[in-house]
């Protein structure tokens, strides 16, 4: 999508919606299969992280530092490694 949005100017919500529809309509079924599979895998990793977090009773302070770093740098890692205190 980054390449699709290169040098595009959106003056209002209608132009944004039109560009998004154009982008989505240009994709093949394989694109959607891949994207949904990737989303499911990321969800599974998140669930595993939550299980590990609850099972080991990791300090909330450590988790908050990790999520704070993610927000500051606008990143979403595939897997968050939590330091045990």
KOLGUZA-605724 format. One record per residue: residue number from 0; chain; x negated, y negated, z negated of N, C-alpha, C, CB in turn; residue in one letter. Coordinates in nm, 2 decimals, padded with zeros to 4 digits, always signed. Each point is the difference from the previous one (the first is absolute). Glycine has a CB too. Layout:
NUM, A, X, Y, Z, X, Y, Z, X, Y, Z, X, Y, Z, a
...
END
This chain:
0, A, -00.08, +00.12, +00.00, +00.08, -00.12, +00.00, -00.09, -00.13, +00.00, +00.18, +00.13, -00.12, x
1, A, -00.30, -00.12, +00.06, -00.09, -00.11, +00.00, -00.02, -00.05, +00.14, -00.11, +00.08, -00.21, x
2, A, +00.08, +00.01, +00.31, -00.03, -00.04, +00.13, +00.13, -00.06, +00.07, -00.18, +00.18, +00.02, x
3, A, +00.29, -00.12, -00.06, +00.13, -00.05, +00.06, +00.03, -00.14, -00.04, +00.08, +00.23, +00.00, x
4, A, -00.12, -00.27, -00.12, +00.03, -00.13, -00.05, -00.10, -00.11, +00.03, +00.12, +00.11, -00.18, x
5, A, -00.23, -00.07, +00.24, -00.11, -00.09, +00.04, +00.06, -00.11, +00.09, -00.17, +00.18, -00.03, x
6, A, +00.14, -00.30, -00.01, +00.03, -00.12, +00.07, +00.15, -00.01, +00.03, -00.22, +00.00, +00.11, x
7, A, +00.30, +00.03, -00.21, +00.15, -00.02, +00.01, +00.04, -00.11, -00.10, +00.03, +00.24, +00.07, x
8, A, +00.06, -00.32, -00.02, +00.05, -00.11, -00.09, +00.15, +00.02, -00.02, -00.18, -00.16, +00.09, x
9, A, +00.22, +00.16, -00.21, +00.14, +00.03, -00.04, +00.05, -00.13, -00.05, -00.04, +00.24, -00.05, x
10, A, +00.14, -00.30, +00.12, +00.05, -00.13, -00.04, +00.13, +00.02, -00.09, -00.09, -00.10, +00.21, x
11, A, +00.15, +00.22, -00.21, +00.11, +00.02, -00.08, +00.02, +00.15, -00.02, +00.11, -00.21, +00.08, x
12, A, -00.01, +00.25, -00.16, +00.02, +00.14, -00.03, +00.05, +00.08, +00.12, +00.06, -00.07, -00.23, x
13, A, +00.01, +00.01, +00.32, +00.04, +00.07, +00.12, -00.12, +00.04, +00.09, +00.21, -00.13, +00.00, x
14, A, -00.31, +00.05, +00.01, -00.12, +00.04, +00.08, -00.08, +00.11, -00.08, -00.01, -00.23, +00.10, x
15, A, +00.02, +00.23, -00.23, -00.07, +00.11, -00.07, +00.07, +00.13, +00.02, -00.07, -00.17, -00.18, x
16, A, +00.21, +00.16, +00.17, +00.08, +00.12, +00.02, -00.02, +00.06, +00.14, +00.16, -00.08, -00.17, x
17, A, -00.17, -00.01, +00.27, -00.01, +00.05, +00.14, -00.14, +00.06, +00.02, +00.15, -00.18, +00.08, x
18, A, -00.25, +00.12, -00.14, -00.14, +00.06, +00.01, +00.00, +00.14, -00.07, -00.10, -00.23, +00.01, x
19, A, +00.16, +00.24, -00.12, +00.00, +00.13, -00.08, +00.07, +00.10, +00.08, -00.01, -00.12, -00.21, x
20, A, +00.13, +00.09, +00.27, +00.07, +00.09, +00.09, -00.08, +00.05, +00.12, +00.22, -00.11, -00.08, x
21, A, -00.29, +00.01, +00.14, -00.09, +00.03, +00.11, -00.11, +00.10, -00.04, +00.05, -00.23, +00.10, x
22, A, -00.11, +00.20, -00.21, -00.10, +00.09, -00.05, +00.05, +00.14, -00.03, -00.12, -00.20, -00.10, x
23, A, +00.23, +00.21, +00.03, +00.06, +00.13, -00.04, +00.04, +00.08, +00.13, +00.07, -00.10, -00.22, x
24, A, -00.01, +00.03, +00.31, +00.05, +00.06, +00.12, -00.12, +00.05, +00.09, +00.21, -00.14, -00.01, x
25, A, -00.33, +00.08, +00.00, -00.11, +00.04, +00.08, -00.07, +00.13, -00.05, -00.03, -00.24, +00.05, x
26, A, +00.07, +00.28, -00.17, -00.07, +00.12, -00.06, +00.07, +00.13, +00.04, -00.07, -00.14, -00.19, x
27, A, -00.02, +00.25, +00.20, +00.05, +00.13, +00.04, +00.05, +00.07, -00.13, -00.16, +00.01, +00.20, x
28, A, +00.22, +00.11, -00.17, +00.05, +00.08, -00.12, -00.12, +00.05, -00.08, +00.20, +00.07, +00.14, x
29, A, -00.31, -00.05, -00.07, -00.12, +00.05, -00.08, -00.05, -00.11, -00.10, -00.07, +00.14, +00.20, x
30, A, +00.08, -00.26, -00.16, -00.03, -00.11, -00.09, +00.08, +00.01, -00.13, -00.06, -00.15, +00.19, x
31, A, +00.19, +00.17, -00.18, +00.09, +00.01, -00.11, -00.03, +00.12, -00.09, +00.17, -00.13, +00.13, x
32, A, -00.19, +00.24, -00.06, -00.03, +00.13, -00.07, -00.13, -00.02, -00.09, +00.11, +00.14, +00.19, x
33, A, -00.21, -00.20, -00.12, -00.13, -00.03, -00.07, +00.02, -00.09, -00.12, -00.12, +00.04, +00.21, x
34, A, +00.19, -00.15, -00.19, +00.02, -00.10, -00.10, +00.08, +00.05, -00.12, -00.01, -00.17, +00.18, x
35, A, +00.11, +00.25, -00.15, +00.09, +00.06, -00.11, -00.09, +00.10, -00.08, +00.21, -00.04, +00.14, x
36, A, -00.28, +00.12, -00.07, -00.09, +00.10, -00.06, -00.10, -00.07, -00.09, +00.03, +00.16, +00.19, x
37, A, -00.09, -00.27, -00.14, -00.09, -00.07, -00.08, +00.06, -00.06, -00.13, -00.13, -00.05, +00.21, x
38, A, +00.25, +00.00, -00.19, +00.08, -00.06, -00.11, +00.03, +00.11, -00.11, +00.10, -00.17, +00.15, x
39, A, -00.06, +00.29, -00.10, +00.03, +00.11, -00.10, -00.13, +00.04, -00.07, +00.18, +00.08, +00.15, x
40, A, -00.29, -00.07, -00.08, -00.13, +00.03, -00.07, -00.04, -00.10, -00.10, -00.07, +00.12, +00.21, x
41, A, +00.09, -00.25, -00.18, -00.03, -00.10, -00.10, +00.09, +00.00, -00.12, -00.08, -00.14, +00.19, x
42, A, +00.21, +00.18, -00.16, +00.09, +00.01, -00.11, -00.04, +00.12, -00.09, +00.18, -00.10, +00.14, x
43, A, -00.22, +00.21, -00.08, -00.05, +00.11, -00.08, -00.12, -00.03, -00.09, +00.09, +00.15, +00.18, x
44, A, -00.18, -00.22, -00.12, -00.12, -00.05, -00.08, +00.04, -00.08, -00.11, -00.14, +00.01, +00.20, x
45, A, +00.24, -00.10, -00.18, +00.05, -00.09, -00.11, +00.06, +00.09, -00.11, +00.04, -00.19, +00.17, x
46, A, +00.04, +00.29, -00.13, +00.06, +00.08, -00.10, -00.10, +00.08, -00.08, +00.20, +00.02, +00.15, x
47, A, -00.31, +00.03, -00.08, -00.10, +00.07, -00.07, -00.07, -00.09, -00.10, -00.04, +00.14, +00.20, x
48, A, +00.01, -00.27, -00.16, -00.06, -00.10, -00.09, +00.09, -00.02, -00.12, -00.11, -00.11, +00.20, x
49, A, +00.24, +00.10, -00.18, +00.09, -00.02, -00.11, -00.01, +00.12, -00.10, +00.15, -00.15, +00.14, x
50, A, -00.15, +00.27, -00.08, -00.01, +00.12, -00.09, -00.13, +00.00, -00.08, +00.14, +00.13, +00.17, x
51, A, -00.25, -00.16, -00.10, -00.13, +00.00, -00.07, +00.00, -00.11, -00.11, -00.12, +00.08, +00.21, x
52, A, +00.18, -00.20, -00.17, +00.01, -00.11, -00.10, +00.07, +00.04, -00.12, +00.00, -00.16, +00.19, x
53, A, +00.12, +00.23, -00.17, +00.08, +00.04, -00.12, -00.06, +00.11, -00.07, +00.20, -00.07, +00.12, x
54, A, -00.26, +00.17, -00.05, -00.05, +00.12, -00.07, -00.12, -00.04, -00.09, +00.07, +00.14, +00.20, x
55, A, -00.15, -00.23, -00.15, -00.13, -00.04, -00.08, +00.02, -00.12, -00.08, -00.13, +00.10, +00.18, x
56, A, +00.25, -00.16, -00.18, +00.03, -00.12, -00.08, -00.11, -00.10, +00.01, +00.12, +00.15, -00.16, x
57, A, -00.14, -00.19, +00.28, -00.11, -00.10, +00.03, +00.05, -00.13, -00.05, -00.08, +00.13, +00.21, x
58, A, -00.02, -00.21, -00.25, +00.03, -00.13, -00.06, +00.06, -00.09, +00.11, -00.19, +00.02, -00.16, x
59, A, +00.30, -00.09, +00.12, +00.07, -00.09, +00.09, -00.09, -00.12, +00.05, +00.22, +00.07, -00.11, x
60, A, -00.31, -00.10, +00.02, -00.09, -00.12, +00.03, -00.08, +00.04, +00.13, -00.02, -00.07, -00.25, x
61, A, -00.04, +00.19, +00.25, -00.08, +00.04, +00.12, +00.08, +00.00, +00.12, -00.14, +00.14, -00.15, x
62, A, +00.27, -00.09, +00.15, +00.08, +00.00, +00.12, +00.04, -00.14, +00.04, +00.09, +00.22, -00.07, x
63, A, -00.06, -00.31, -00.03, +00.03, -00.14, +00.04, -00.12, -00.07, +00.07, +00.16, +00.00, -00.20, x
64, A, -00.28, +00.03, +00.15, -00.12, -00.06, +00.07, +00.00, +00.04, +00.14, -00.13, +00.00, -00.22, x
65, A, +00.15, +00.13, +00.25, +00.00, +00.05, +00.14, +00.10, -00.06, +00.08, -00.08, +00.22, -00.08, x
66, A, +00.21, -00.23, +00.03, +00.11, -00.06, +00.08, -00.03, -00.15, +00.02, +00.16, +00.18, -00.08, x
67, A, -00.21, -00.24, -00.02, -00.03, -00.15, +00.01, -00.10, -00.02, +00.12, +00.05, -00.03, -00.25, x
68, A, -00.16, +00.11, +00.25, -00.10, +00.00, +00.11, +00.07, +00.01, +00.13, -00.18, +00.09, -00.15, x
69, A, +00.27, +00.01, +00.16, +00.07, +00.02, +00.13, +00.08, -00.12, +00.05, +00.02, +00.24, -00.06, x
70, A, +00.05, -00.31, -00.04, +00.08, -00.11, +00.04, -00.09, -00.12, +00.04, +00.17, +00.07, -00.16, x
71, A, -00.29, -00.09, +00.09, -00.09, -00.11, +00.03, -00.05, +00.02, +00.14, -00.06, -00.02, -00.24, x
72, A, +00.03, +00.14, +00.28, -00.07, +00.02, +00.13, +00.10, +00.05, +00.11, -00.21, +00.05, -00.13, x
73, A, +00.34, -00.05, +00.09, +00.10, +00.04, +00.10, -00.03, +00.14, +00.06, +00.05, -00.25, +00.04, x
74, A, -00.08, +00.35, -00.12, -00.04, +00.13, +00.06, +00.09, +00.10, -00.07, -00.24, -00.07, +00.05, x
75, A, +00.26, +00.18, +00.02, +00.07, +00.11, -00.05, -00.08, +00.13, +00.03, +00.23, -00.11, +00.03, x
76, A, -00.31, +00.15, -00.13, -00.09, +00.12, +00.03, +00.08, +00.13, +00.02, -00.18, -00.11, -00.14, x
77, A, +00.12, +00.20, +00.21, +00.07, +00.13, +00.01, +00.01, +00.07, -00.13, -00.09, +00.02, +00.23, x
78, A, -00.01, -00.04, -00.32, +00.00, +00.07, -00.13, -00.06, -00.09, -00.10, -00.01, +00.23, +00.10, x
79, A, +00.07, -00.26, -00.21, -00.06, -00.08, -00.10, -00.07, +00.09, -00.10, +00.18, -00.18, +00.02, x
80, A, -00.30, +00.15, -00.05, -00.08, +00.07, -00.10, +00.00, -00.08, -00.13, -00.15, +00.11, +00.18, x
81, A, +00.21, -00.04, -00.28, +00.01, -00.07, -00.13, -00.11, +00.04, -00.09, +00.25, -00.01, +00.03, x
82, A, -00.32, -00.08, -00.09, -00.10, +00.03, -00.10, +00.06, +00.03, -00.13, -00.16, -00.15, +00.12, x
83, A, +00.12, +00.26, -00.18, +00.05, +00.04, -00.13, -00.08, -00.08, -00.11, +00.07, +00.23, +00.09, x
84, A, +00.01, -00.28, -00.18, -00.07, -00.08, -00.11, -00.02, +00.09, -00.12, +00.11, -00.20, +00.08, x
END
